[in-house]
Amino acid sequence: MGESNWLRVALRGAVVLWAAYFLVMGLSGLIDPGVYADNLGIGLDGAFGASTIRGDLSAFFIVAGVFALLGALPFRDGRRRRHDWLLVPASLFAVALAGRGIGLLGGGASDPGITGAMVAEAVSVVLLLATWRVLGRSRR
């Protein structure tokens, strides 16, 4: 296996693990929105708030995980450019990162959890875009 094959395999594996984590997070939050309160610092105020958090965050994480898997796994259906599905979760996390950046401009830098979340989102965007780029080069 050549160097580029090892890189593709490593990046695919990293994205599959990334996707599995966010799928588990999304499904766990769908069942118990308290997972988000524990992991993301979000309060659950009333049934409407819990329902919104359950629906919106679960949708975010599940959609990101599903599309990351679709883009990373080497399906043998003959379709070209399947790796473009990686742009969906990359876009979701890039918008989340931008939203946190806007929050920092408004004076929200005092919580250390924000920095950790921004690092996780930035690493996610870089991983997904790098994988998209490498997989795209291998298909030409």
C-alpha positions in Angstrom: 0.0 0.0 0.0 1.5 3.3 -1.0 1.9 6.4 1.2 -1.3 8.0 -0.2 -3.3 4.8 0.5 -2.2 4.8 4.1 -3.2 8.5 4.4 -6.6 7.7 2.9 -7.1 4.8 5.2 -6.0 6.8 8.3 -8.2 9.7 7.5 -11.2 7.5 6.7 -10.7 5.7 10.0 -10.4 9.0 11.9 -13.6 10.3 10.3 -15.5 7.0 11.0 -14.5 7.3 14.7 -15.5 11.0 14.7 -18.8 10.1 13.1 -19.4 7.3 15.6 -18.8 9.7 18.5 -21.3 12.3 17.2 -23.9 9.6 16.3 -23.7 8.2 19.8 -23.9 11.8 21.2 -26.9 12.6 19.0 -28.8 9.3 19.8 -28.1 9.6 23.5 -29.4 13.2 23.5 -32.5 12.1 21.6 -33.3 9.6 24.3 -32.1 11.8 27.2 -31.6 15.6 26.6 -29.9 15.8 30.0 -26.8 14.4 28.2 -26.4 17.7 26.5 -26.8 19.5 29.8 -24.0 17.4 31.2 -21.7 17.5 28.2 -22.4 20.9 26.7 -23.3 23.2 29.5 -26.9 23.7 28.4 -29.7 24.1 30.9 -33.0 22.2 30.5 -35.8 24.7 31.4 -39.3 23.2 31.0 -40.7 20.8 28.5 -40.4 23.2 25.6 -36.7 23.9 26.2 -36.0 20.2 26.7 -37.9 19.4 23.5 -36.0 22.0 21.5 -32.6 20.9 22.8 -33.5 17.3 22.2 -34.6 17.9 18.6 -32.2 20.6 17.5 -28.9 19.3 18.9 -29.8 15.6 18.1 -30.5 16.7 14.5 -27.2 18.5 14.3 -25.1 15.6 15.7 -26.9 12.8 13.9 -26.9 14.6 10.5 -23.2 15.4 10.9 -22.4 11.8 11.8 -24.5 10.2 9.0 -23.0 12.5 6.3 -19.5 12.0 7.6 -20.0 8.2 7.3 -21.5 8.6 3.8 -18.5 10.6 2.7 -15.8 8.6 4.4 -16.7 5.0 3.8 -15.5 3.4 0.6 -18.8 2.2 -0.9 -18.5 0.2 -4.1 -21.6 1.5 -5.9 -19.8 3.2 -8.7 -20.7 6.7 -7.7 -18.1 9.3 -8.1 -17.6 12.3 -5.7 -19.2 10.5 -2.7 -16.5 12.3 -0.6 -18.5 15.5 -1.2 -20.9 14.4 1.6 -18.0 15.4 4.0 -18.8 19.0 3.2 -22.1 18.8 5.0 -20.7 18.1 8.5 -17.7 20.4 7.8 -20.2 23.2 7.1 -22.3 22.5 10.2 -19.2 22.6 12.4 -17.8 25.7 10.6 -21.1 27.6 11.3 -21.0 26.5 14.9 -17.4 27.7 15.2 -18.4 31.0 13.6 -21.3 31.4 16.0 -18.9 30.9 19.0 -16.5 33.4 17.5 -19.3 35.9 17.3 -20.1 35.1 20.9 -16.5 35.8 21.9 -16.8 39.3 20.3 -19.8 39.9 22.6 -17.7 39.2 25.7 -18.3 35.5 26.2 -14.6 34.5 26.6 -14.8 34.0 30.4 -15.9 30.4 30.3 -13.1 27.9 29.6 -15.7 25.5 28.1 -16.1 27.8 25.1 -12.4 27.5 24.2 -12.5 23.7 24.4 -15.6 23.6 22.2 -14.0 26.0 19.6 -10.9 23.8 19.5 -13.1 20.7 19.0 -15.1 22.4 16.2 -11.9 23.7 14.5 -10.3 20.3 14.6 -13.5 18.7 13.2 -13.6 21.2 10.3 -9.9 20.6 9.5 -10.3 16.8 9.7 -13.3 16.7 7.5 -11.9 19.1 4.9 -8.5 17.4 4.8 -10.3 14.0 4.3 -12.5 15.5 1.6 -9.4 16.9 -0.2 -7.4 13.6 0.1 -10.3 11.4 -1.0 -11.1 13.8 -3.9 -7.5 13.5 -5.2 -7.6 9.7 -5.1 -10.7 9.7 -7.3 -9.3 11.6 -10.2 
